[in-house]
Amino acid sequence: MPLAAAPFPLGAATTLAELADDPHPRLALLRAQEPVSWLPELNGWLV
């Protein structure tokens, strides 16, 4: 049986370094494609 896809792939791929360096491109992508997302790096939801 294949594994299910991650429910929040963009959030799961987001790193603290990426957010600290220049958060705007990633946040724009999240707003457009995943407006509610779980970010494991933050251990929380980004809305």
ChimeraX attribute file (.defattr): number of C-alpha atoms within 10 A of each C-alpha:
attribute: neighborCount
match mode: 1-to-1
recipient: residues
	/A:1	3
	/A:2	4
	/A:3	5
	/A:4	6
	/A:5	7
	/A:6	9
	/A:7	11
	/A:8	16
	/A:9	13
	/A:10	17
	/A:11	24
	/A:12	15
	/A:13	12
	/A:14	19
	/A:15	15
	/A:16	12
	/A:17	10
	/A:18	13
	/A:19	13
	/A:20	9
	/A:21	8
	/A:22	10
	/A:23	14
	/A:24	12
	/A:25	11
	/A:26	17
	/A:27	18
	/A:28	12
	/A:29	12
	/A:30	19
	/A:31	14
	/A:32	9
	/A:33	12
	/A:34	18
	/A:35	13
	/A:36	13
	/A:37	19
	/A:38	19
	/A:39	19
	/A:40	15
	/A:41	13
	/A:42	13
	/A:43	8
	/A:44	11
	/A:45	11
	/A:46	15
	/A:47	10
